[in-house]
Amino acid sequence: MKKIILFSFFLLIMSGCSHHDSQNATMSLIKEIHPTPAIIGSGENKDMDMLNKVKEDVESMEELFDVAVIKGEKEILVAYKVKHLQRFHMKGIEKKLNKMLEEDYPDEDFIVSSDYKIFLEAVELHDKMEGDKQYSEEKAQKKFDKIIKLKKEMT
């Protein structure tokens, strides 16, 4: 009887974790995937260069190991994963990251998050924008705004 209950509990937990569409998004919780920066809409070449530089700067922090960067209409979302042993210093890492981004890119509005849910949603949006040619700019911006709203609700 205990085995049946344990097995049922295991199935329930596993089924609750399987609602994400993207294979890349699912794997992002287990390993590094290093998604390329993305721009919603038609961004200029200089925007992409700046996003690549942002990604490079954030990844250079030794406390972090994976970063997703997406530029929307007004904001730039920077979702990152913190190395396991550094999780005790989350507030300090976020403060350091915000300071670095504000100093290096004073004209940009950044939303930074270390939350796995935000990272997962960002990777899923990135995959939809790259993989589905039918995925419109409006849908992408709507999803981006939803991610930003979710982040603001968490704080």
C-alpha positions in Angstrom: 0.0 0.0 0.0 2.9 2.4 0.8 4.4 1.7 -2.5 1.2 2.5 -4.4 0.8 5.8 -2.5 4.5 6.7 -3.0 4.2 5.9 -6.7 1.0 7.9 -7.1 2.6 10.9 -5.3 5.6 10.7 -7.7 3.3 10.6 -10.7 1.3 13.6 -9.4 4.5 15.6 -8.9 5.9 14.7 -12.3 2.7 15.6 -14.1 2.6 19.0 -12.4 6.0 19.8 -13.8 5.2 19.0 -17.4 3.1 21.9 -18.7 5.8 23.7 -20.6 5.8 23.4 -24.4 9.4 23.8 -25.2 12.0 21.1 -24.9 14.7 23.7 -24.4 12.7 25.3 -21.6 12.2 22.0 -19.8 15.9 21.2 -20.0 16.9 24.7 -18.8 16.1 23.7 -15.2 18.6 20.8 -15.4 21.5 22.2 -17.5 22.9 25.3 -19.0 21.3 26.2 -22.4 22.8 29.7 -23.0 19.9 31.1 -25.1 20.9 33.8 -27.6 19.5 37.3 -26.8 16.2 38.1 -28.5 14.4 41.3 -29.6 10.7 41.4 -29.9 9.9 43.2 -33.2 12.4 44.5 -35.7 15.4 45.5 -33.7 18.4 47.3 -35.1 21.8 45.7 -35.4 23.2 48.0 -32.6 20.4 46.7 -30.3 21.5 43.1 -30.9 25.1 44.1 -30.3 24.1 45.7 -27.0 22.1 42.7 -25.9 25.0 40.4 -26.7 27.2 42.7 -24.6 24.7 42.6 -21.7 24.6 38.8 -21.9 28.4 38.6 -21.9 28.7 41.0 -19.0 26.1 39.2 -16.9 27.6 35.8 -17.6 31.0 37.1 -16.6 29.8 37.3 -13.0 31.2 34.2 -11.3 28.1 33.6 -9.2 25.9 33.0 -12.3 25.8 30.2 -14.8 23.0 30.8 -17.3 21.4 34.0 -18.6 18.4 34.8 -20.9 18.1 38.3 -22.3 15.0 39.6 -24.1 14.3 43.2 -25.3 10.7 44.3 -25.4 9.3 47.7 -26.4 10.4 49.5 -23.3 12.3 47.1 -21.0 15.0 44.5 -21.2 14.4 41.3 -19.3 17.5 39.7 -17.8 16.7 36.3 -16.2 19.6 34.4 -14.8 20.4 31.3 -12.7 22.6 31.4 -9.7 25.1 28.7 -8.9 23.9 26.4 -6.1 26.3 27.4 -3.4 25.8 31.1 -4.1 22.0 31.0 -3.5 22.6 32.3 0.1 23.8 35.6 -1.4 20.8 36.2 -3.8 20.0 39.8 -2.6 23.7 40.8 -2.9 24.0 39.3 -6.3 20.9 41.0 -7.6 22.1 44.4 -6.1 25.5 43.9 -7.7 24.0 43.0 -11.1 21.5 46.0 -11.0 24.4 48.4 -10.2 26.6 47.0 -13.0 23.8 47.3 -15.6 22.8 50.8 -14.5 26.4 52.0 -14.7 27.1 50.3 -18.0 23.8 51.0 -19.7 22.3 54.1 -18.1 19.7 54.7 -21.0 18.1 51.2 -20.7 15.4 50.0 -18.3 16.3 46.5 -17.0 14.1 44.0 -15.2 16.3 41.4 -13.6 15.2 38.1 -12.0 16.8 35.1 -10.5 13.5 33.3 -10.3 13.4 29.9 -12.2 9.8 30.5 -13.3 10.8 33.8 -14.9 13.8 32.2 -16.5 11.7 29.3 -17.8 9.1 31.7 -19.3 11.8 33.8 -20.9 13.4 30.7 -22.5 9.9 29.5 -23.7 9.2 32.9 -25.3 12.6 32.9 -26.9 12.0 29.4 -28.4 8.6 30.4 -29.7 10.0 33.5 -31.3 12.8 31.5 -33.0 11.0 28.3 -33.8 7.5 29.4 -34.9 7.4 31.8 -37.8 3.7 32.2 -37.3 4.3 33.6 -33.8 3.4 37.3 -34.2 5.2 40.3 -32.7 2.0 41.2 -30.8 1.8 37.7 -29.2 5.4 37.9 -28.3 5.0 41.4 -26.7 1.9 40.2 -24.9 3.8 37.2 -23.5 6.7 39.5 -22.6 4.4 41.9 -20.7 2.9 38.9 -18.9 6.4 37.8 -17.8 7.2 41.4 -16.6 3.9 41.5 -14.7 4.7 38.2 -13.1 8.1 39.4 -12.0 6.6 42.6 -10.5 4.0 40.6 -8.6 6.7 38.5 -7.1 8.5 41.5 -5.6 
